[in-house]
């Protein structure tokens, strides 16, 4: 086999594999997430091989002189060598001109010999951007005009300041589609002619001219699974083990999906920029265990056993200042004298320099006024001023504030802007950000105080709940909040989580399973979801005397108007549960009403047969079927056990609910939550009581 050196591609031509015939795709290339295959169909010599653009697969020239037979490189030879057109074990194989970031300050370029060469980024472009794979100026996040979907309803666009700006999609185009990185109308599912794997990875589906996915075409028996990267049917599990992980570059990785195929490559996040095959994850840059370094002028950090810097610690009183030259706390003899009640600048270097206000006793205070990003001036009276571009911003060294460049090109040290509570200043982006993909409790701009999602870009996103924040702004305070009128342990529901109040903050006590829901009305605990809250299904209804009660939020509490003078409340059963309504006539059947069994003749006339004093009318099934709609019910009188939807505590702390005149277990309070089941006045559920006397 020989490699074809001709690299003239047919621009904007897409060619897909034959699934019930070849599909001609619309012009334009797709991103890897869509599953559309970009293939060059330039004429070639039969039997020649070449690499695909991503160096993960090979193409073979068929007898028509066209590139065909896309084959993914196997796990033991994952990279296609652009010199030979063959898959090899050499992870360093590359295409001439390709670039990649080695770390935050080094860029590698692929030379004519198809080997990587690493160089430090130049002074005017000191940072290597892993999204762009090139060196950029400080604060340069993206190329102007670039777009990406932040989530299902927000579009992030790169402005002329080379910063990302996120906006809500407009009403006429309310959702964001990754395939085109733009807002689209609500009915839009895909780009016309786009192909992708079926949801179960057992077929291929194509997008029609109506921008909707068509019916998947099943993969054949000999290649039963669809490869998400190539949208091609391949042999099941032929690429990797389901838990496999491998680094494809110093800062990139790919993981094996459950279907035995490699997923798309992903960049490591900025806080963990190094890919580690050993850890099977992206990791932070390592330091030498037990090593120390200064953090400011009076704090230090120690490297832990995992090679990561710990949180800053204050220097002890007898060695109050940290010496940058040795990274250790020393005595205060290096502190210059200061004039009482005047400001002075002190610090070993630009990272530790800060302005202080000298005390009346002529000593340095514990906290600085602000940090100096470029160090102190020669006199030690102020921060060193360097020219800056008006409206540029810079993080202070303690990452709590922003300094803005004034119109005269100097830093405005007299107007330091504090980051909102709960946020810190990111030295790479010079923005106040939260920890990506973690909740943050804050209030910012027009947002009320509460718990919010933090987006992947470190921006405050959608609100989780309104609440008062804890002092560290990492969680919602549970002071005077939650469920427990009995005064014991407080709980509440947050979505599908059962929360418990610990140490003044809400923490997740249990993640409700798929078959459960969390209900505040029974103690903020997880209970079976089959009744949408444990007591009843939403919109289910029952009769209460001559009034219809409708289920709302899992409990019968939505009181509707009573039936008219010539009407009565009648109950029947269907596949959804009990249905009650006010009727004056009916078809030939039987219903239950508070008065007894209601019989209806063929003319719609009704008659009532009262139940005995100790009995009630109950709808009981008289036929069985695996299909709920085919089960038939009949009204009958039986001993009155309980009221529909009633809650009670059964034996061994079991919380139970009345369904169709029978007690049904919801949850075992003692076994599942280590709390008793309590029924006291208007309170029924799992609670930790602090009442001194036993409850009835």
Buried (B, 14 or more C-beta within 10 A) or exposed (E): EEBBEEEEEEEEBBBBBEBEEEBEBBEEEBEBEBBBBBBBBBEBEEEBBBBBBBBBBBBBBEEEBBBBEBBBBEBEEBBBBBBBBBBBEBEEBBBBEBBBBBBBEBBBBBEEEBEBEEEEBEEEBBBBBBBBBBBBEBBBBBEEEBBBBBBEEBBBBBEEBBBBEBEEBEEEBBBBBEBBBBBBEEEBBBBEBBBBBBEEBBBBBBBBEEBEBEEBBBBEEEBBBBBBBBBBBBBBBBBBEEEBBBBBBBBBBBBBBEBBBBBBBBBBBBEBBBBBEEEBBBBBEEBEEEEBBBBBBBBBBBBEEEBBBEEBEBBEEEBBBBBBEEBBBBEBEEBEEBEEEEEBBBBBEBBBBBBBBBEEEEBBEEEBBBBBBBBBBEEEEBBBEEEBEEEBBBBBBBBBBBBBBBEEEEBBBEEBEEBBBBBBBBBBBBBBBBBBEEBBBBBBEEEEBBBBBBBEBBBBBEEBBEBEBBEEBBBBBBEEBBBBEBEBBBBBBBEBBBBBBEEEBBEEBBEBEEEBBBBBBBBBBBBBBEBBBBBBBBEBBBBBEBBBBBBBBBBBBBEEEBBEEEBBBBBBBEEEBBBBBBBEEBEEBBBBBBBBBBBBEEEEEBEBEEBEEEBBBBBEEEEEEEEEEEBEBBBBBBEBEBEBBBBBBBEEBBBBBBBBBEBBEBBBBBEBBEBBBBBBEEBBBBBBBEEEEEBE
